[in-house]
Amino acid sequence: MRDLFYFTLLAMAMIYTLRQPWIGIMSWTIVSIMSPHVFGHRIKTFPVAMVVAVVTLIAFLAIRDNKRKFPVCRETATFMMLMLWFCITLPFSYDVEGSYEGWKKVMKIDFMILIALAMLRTKHHIEVLVWMLAISIGFYGVKGGIFTITSGGNDRVWGPESTFIEGNNELALAIIMIIPFMRYLQMRSQSRWLKLALLGSMLISVASALGSHSRGALLALAAMAAVLWVRSKNKFTTLLIGVVVGGAFYSFMPSHWFNRMETIGEYQADGSAMGRINAWWMAYNLAKDKFFGGGFNIYNPVMFGKYAPDPTDIHAAHSIYFQILGEHGFIGLFIYLLLWLFVWLSANDLRKRGAKLPQTQWVADLGAMCQVSMAGYFVGGAFLSLAYFDLPYNTMIVIVLARAWLDRKGWIEEEAEAAALAAKEAEKAGKGAVKKKPSRLRWTWGTAA
């Protein structure tokens, strides 16, 4: 029954995608980030992502839209530059065949990001995308938070298997990144019940992040909370809520959770922390030796034997920065950092320019919450290998599209389109009334006769 349910949803989504291609992007977002099909049986091995991508691409090419325009800006140019650099470094990889699989996976994700940028353009598109992101990760936040509360915080929260967020650390960071999007939706909502539901989801998601027992998540949560306080309009109320919520969780979490968090300041005695530092040194030494880096497959005995201080302690990069550095060299890291610098600056631009008009206030709120989300990613990502994870790039999509909407005065454009559509509908209704009028007269006349 579960497989039948998922296949039915997939079929319906693809049918609608053939009529409205942007729905395919929303479907792709859910499949790539939430991966709901992993809860099925046969559908778990079915190429769901490929089906969604192919149908979306067919619809994109088949349906012409004169208003569709790819946003050419510093973010998209830098993003494509990063994609190009990944292609350049591939032939110089330590293990070309092994790196090809990683390259192929990353290119598929990045290609769909470009399609999303080309296909989405309206305020409605942007807000639906934010909802899809919030639902996709928020599901695991609420689910994990309930598990944390019912288990007394004694057990760890894990993500769906065979995904970017399978690990407890990775899921916790994704949840932390999505909480600001929930806050944005709460700010824009007109329904009291929806506002309360989103508030509850945010609080439960915090419990889920803490229930992961991830030290990196705790640092990311602190960074996110700090930027949220800075960006909040009522700082005293925000601080008061933060203190109350923090105090509640402080009294709730078990003693062994505090013991683990206290090791943040004693990393020299922690094997996991020292293993990460060892992997960072390996990535740095590798990048110094090889201009193009070592490719997507460098976490093996050969690479650690040649470049790591401790060749026997083999770990993944456990850092978005050292991951890019080791795999694509200093040039790759420079492009990667430049991309996120531009995204951050554009989010700040949205926050400032959007606040000038009532019609664009939603843009200001969105820009502020995107910065809050990115703060969590920049800090938490320093301890996780999530350089290619979809969610931060979806944040980039939201910011780029919102800035393009603001630049072209999208509120004026969409008001004109709505007025034109209303006039067209009124004209159709008028023609229908005219056509029906003669028959009504004949019927009346005949009755009178």
Secondary structure as UniProt FT lines:
FT   HELIX           2..19
FT   HELIX           21..29
FT   HELIX           30..34
FT   HELIX           36..39
FT   HELIX           43..45
FT   HELIX           48..62
FT   TURN            66..67
FT   HELIX           74..89
FT   HELIX           90..92
FT   HELIX           96..119
FT   HELIX           123..150
FT   TURN            151..153
FT   TURN            161..162
FT   TURN            164..165
FT   HELIX           168..188
FT   HELIX           192..211
FT   TURN            212..213
FT   HELIX           215..231
FT   HELIX           235..252
FT   HELIX           255..261
FT   HELIX           262..269
FT   HELIX           271..289
FT   TURN            291..292
FT   HELIX           301..307
FT   TURN            311..312
FT   HELIX           320..353
FT   HELIX           354..356
FT   HELIX           358..360
FT   HELIX           361..380
FT   HELIX           381..383
FT   TURN            387..388
FT   HELIX           390..407
FT   TURN            408..409
FT   HELIX           410..448
//
